[in-house]
Amino acid sequence: MKDTAFDVPYKIYLGEHEMPDKWHNIRAAMKEKPEPFIHPATGKPCVKDDLLPVFCEELVEQELNVTDEYINIPDEILSFYKMFRPSPLVRAYCLEKVLDTPAKIYYKFEGNNTSGSHKLNSAAAQAYYAKKQGLTHLTTETGAGQWGSALSMACAYFGLELTVYMVKVSSEQKPYRKVLMETYGAKVVPSPSDTTEIGKKILSENPGTGGSLGCAVSEAIEIAVKSQKCRYVLGSVLNHVLLHQSVIGLETKLAMDKYGLKPDVIIGCAGGGSNLGGLISPYMADKIRGNNNIEFIAVEPASCPSFTRGKYALDFGDTGQTTPLIKMYTVGSGFIPSPNHAGGLRYHGMNPALSKLYHDGYMTAKSYIQSDVFAAAEKFARCEGILPAPESAHAIKGAFDEALKCKETGEEKVILFGLTGTGYFDMTAYQSYHEGKMSDSVPTDEDLQKGFNTLPNIS
């Protein structure tokens, strides 16, 4: 196939009829499954009844499903998706020219909705299932604000009340995210707060803390289990969230197959794993079956390095240690990232399926300091015309490095990365970078050990 702008469009759009009507469950394709959640009181694998007090029933079914590779997307969710999906797959011609690389660079752009990110894919599903169950109220956490923004939109659409516990330092850095969530009817509480018992405890033990996603999760769960017709929902980490995000990878594969394109490298930013898992899901299933040899790269911040410096261990999903135990790569539920970290991806652990795939050698990981990430974001914005979210910029930086390797070797690899969203609510962070006030924080081994010390003592 000739490589011209006529043969491969700048932006590849799928028609509405080509949008996936099923989600892809990567765990069904895995030869060795991730370990099940463990009940911290009994030490035994969690069953459905253990999770129902916290999560919606249908989401629990999806969380525990390791056998069905494809799961139908309900018509009501498909109708919601059609407002912003399919999303474009873009050939980064201008970036290729700036980098002077023989590589062909593509990105799947998930920022074409008001929330500005891929998070709306799972928010719509989780709000729908809550409404279907007869619930009236949801609680959640948010770090940089994309998930809270997306869920506030979905709850407004399906007629649900929403309380969002937002990591305190993020709420200070991104005040307009709070305004957006409130515009859609959500109540936003900086976390840790004095509205919950666990919030009061964290504040007493860590005065002045900027908070963490683990703290916010604890507060949101506490409110959910004490409220009538209320459940907690999570925007990443859990398996059902990756399931919903698989529309990203399924659409990408449909588009690339349409033009005879086969990626050699797929790169995604990694916080809890939702974007990365969604992007790679169908391609990873093919790799497990021996049908491709794609290199999968997870990119995370050096300030919260769960893959690159964490431990593969059973850990709690929240700082208050109220969740089931999850076997994952983690820096410990008690780890709190430096407050000067502005790049998102703050969660202490990684999705269990991705953790298992990483542990078994199906993918690799890299970490970057935030000043290098923002430098890549700025270069991308200047040549491709999209201001990326700081989270997305981690994947951009990873793509830069792979493209420059191709420049050195002369290889014409096809590089695909996930552009998870836009950075228009992250101007404080960009301003800090431009004014030279951004500092890089990399935890010492001693810092990480404090987090590891909070791991449960379970053999």
KARA-V958343 format. One record per helix or strand of 2 or more residues. SS is the DSSP state (H for helix, E for strand). FROM is the first residue (numbers start at 1). TO is the last residue. Records with the same first field share a line. If there is no record, write none. Layout:
SS=FROM-TO ; FROM-TO
This chain:
E=11-12 ; 22-24 ; 70-72 ; 89-91 ; 104-109 ; 137-142 ; 161-167 ; 187-191 ; 230-232 ; 265-269 ; 295-301 ; 311-316 ; 325-330 ; 364-368 ; 414-419 ; 421-422
H=16-18 ; 26-29 ; 48-52 ; 57-64 ; 75-81 ; 93-99 ; 120-133 ; 146-158 ; 168-173 ; 175-183 ; 197-205 ; 213-225 ; 239-258 ; 274-288 ; 302-304 ; 306-309 ; 352-359 ; 370-384 ; 390-409 ; 427-434 ; 445-452
